[in-house]
Amino acid sequence: MRILKLVVSWFSLLYVTLYIPFAFMVYFSPWYKLNCRLHLISQRIPTEKASIYIHELTGFFLHSHQLETGWSAKEKFHLNEVRGIFDILAGAAILSLALFGFTFNKKHTRKLAGINLLIIISLTLIIPFFRYFWISILHPLLFNNLAWRTNPMDVSFFLLPPAFFYYSTILLITVSFIINLSLWLSFRDSK
């Protein structure tokens, strides 16, 4: 029972620390807006229009807005699939947070954060092969259609270019690493 509790605590902590930066990127506009300034392809959208698209997209993921301005039927279909996945991830984050709170043990937090640091560092292995991972592994695993493929007629072609997801992955890994490193350092005197 003690080992099961430890495993649940470890996995819950790992999941929550990965979900925090993910949620920031998905549900709030600053990351989208920053990327619109960084990527040449995204800069083709006028700033005012990009703000409308971002507002609709974040609101759509939060179930408070619909996608109305210029989104194609294919994009709406795909983003609806994505929102369903995000809803499951959000539910899992709430459950993980509750489980971590229930299984929390100050003594073990440093070890768990240390294990997470190693796992998160290992995630950097996908960075050199990100395009292959994104196209050939992740999307076929998550979707049974090709609606995720964009073309220059799609808003997401400009708003969410491949570089957006590449840099999002790097940010997710970096922030998760910092959170776990902070926990590891904070609990270093725990015995």
Secondary structure by P-SEA (a helix, b strand, c coil): caaaaaaaaaaaaaaaaaaaaaaaaccccaaaaaaaacccccccccaaaaaaaaaaaaaaaaccccccccccaaaaaaaaaaaaaaaaaaaaaaaaaaaaaaaccccaaaaaaaaaaaaaaaaccccccccccccccccccccccccccccccccccccccaaaaaaaaaaaaaaaaaaaaaaaaaacccc
